[in-house]
Amino acid sequence: MQEQATSSIAASIPSSSERSSSSALQIEVKEGVESDDEIRKVPELGGEAAGVSASCRDGGPDRVQGSGEGSTRKRGRNPADKENKRLKRLLRNRVSAQQARERKKAYLSELEVRVKDLEKKNSELEERLSTLLNENQMLRHILKNTTAGMQEGRK
């Protein structure tokens, strides 16, 4: 490791023309030995564990095969997340049920209005039917009287 660090440092020593450019300094820092800050970094939560080897990350022999995912293990849901998800589902269900009740109430009131309109129209039609039946009966009676009077006059 020390030989690699020495060779990379020697390879990254800039020439006189490169010394003036800032990119040469960036290359020197990037290729140099890890700084104390990099060694002391603590991995963030949710990131890879500190003990995971490079071969495991690259899909080497340490990796669990057949999982179909990039991770090596499945994580269970947090109980707080489960409860939060359950409460959200219950709230959505309550809102949906309330909306269904309101739709049903509106539908029933619409049906009641329609029933009243149809009953009114039905009573009007029944009244008209009785009027027409009376008129028809009266006309038949007049027709019968007229035809009977004509037949008597011919005799």
Secondary structure, DSSP 8 states (H G I E B T S, - for coil): -HHHHHHHHHHT---HHHHTSHHHHHHHHHHS---HHHHT----TTS--TT--HHHHTT-TTS-TT--SSSSS-----HHHHHHHHHHHHHHHHHHHHHHHHHHHHHHHHHHHHHHHHHHHHHHHHHHHHHHHHHHHHHHHHHHHHHHHHHHHH-
